């Protein structure tokens, strides 16, 4: 297993710790500004990353927009920690962006994620 595969597995493991409570959604400014589109919420972004890395979702420009619309304000992390979950959501999103962009840059649009 190479380094990128190890990072991918570690990221998927961390994302799987999310209890899907969705408390993070209520405090997310991009979710609120979107009029309630879940893809623009912290939970939605984690799910997008999870499904892209698992190969169950095809990568396109709209997903890129969702992933990069995160303001990294960390409001989601504050609520996550206050509810006892303690996920570093912004870091998970950042790591997902990095893995996806690295692979796409190296292998092109039709790269196996």
N, C-alpha and C positions, 0 to 999 in steps of 0.2 A: 504494500500500500504506500503510495507516494504522499508527500506532504500535503498536497491540495486535497486528496481524498481523506486524509486524516482531519484536516480542517473542516471539510464538508460534514463528516460524521460527527465531529465534536459540536458543530453548529446545530445540526439536526437534533442531537441529544439535548442541547440546551433549550431549543425551541419546544421540544416535546415536554418540557417541565411546565409550560404554560397550562394553567388550569381552565382556560377559556372562560374566565369569569366575566370578561369584557368591562371591568370597571375602568380600565385605561381609556376606553372609548369616550367616556363622558368628559374627560379633561383634555382631550386632544384638540388643539385649535384647527388643524387641517381637516379633521373629521367634521367639526362644527361648521367650518367654512364651506365644506363640500355639500352641505345639506343632508348629511347622514349617509354618505357612501362609505361602506365599511372598508373598502380597499384603501381609503385614506386615513384609516385608524391604525394605531400600533398593532392591535390584534390582526387586522387585515393584512398589514405588511408582513408580519411574521408568517401568516398562512401563505401568502404569495411566495415568500422565500422558501418555505418548506416544500410547497408543491413544485416549484421550479427545480429545486435541488433533487427532489425525488423523481423528476421526469414526468410528473403527472399534469403539467401545465406547460403550454408553449409560450416562449418568451416573445414579447412584442413591445412596441413603443408605449402603449397605455400602461403596461406593468412597470416599465422603466419610470414613467412619470409618477406612478403611485409610490414606488420605492424611494425616489429622490425628492418627494414633496415633504418628507419628514423634516421638521424644523430643529430637531434635536433639543427641544426645550426641556426635556426630562420630566415633564409633568406626569407622563405615563409611569415612569419609574417610581416617582414619589408615591403615587396611589398603589402601585404594585407592592412596594415595600410596606406600606401602611396596612395592606390586606394580608400580609404574611407570605407573599410569594417570593419577593426579592430577586426578580429578574432584572438584568441590565439590558433593557429593551433597546435602547439607542445603540449600544455596543453590538447587540445581535443584528440589528438592521444594518449597521455599518459593516460588520463582517460579511453579511449576506451580499451587500452591494459589492464588496471587494471580491469575493469569490466569483460572483456572476460576471462582473466586468472583466476580471482577469481572464476567465475562460473565454468570454466572447471576443476579447481583444486578440487572444492567441489563436482561436480557431474559427472566428467569423460568426455570422448570425445563426448558422445552423449547427453550432457547436453542441455537443452532448453536454448538458449541464449536469 
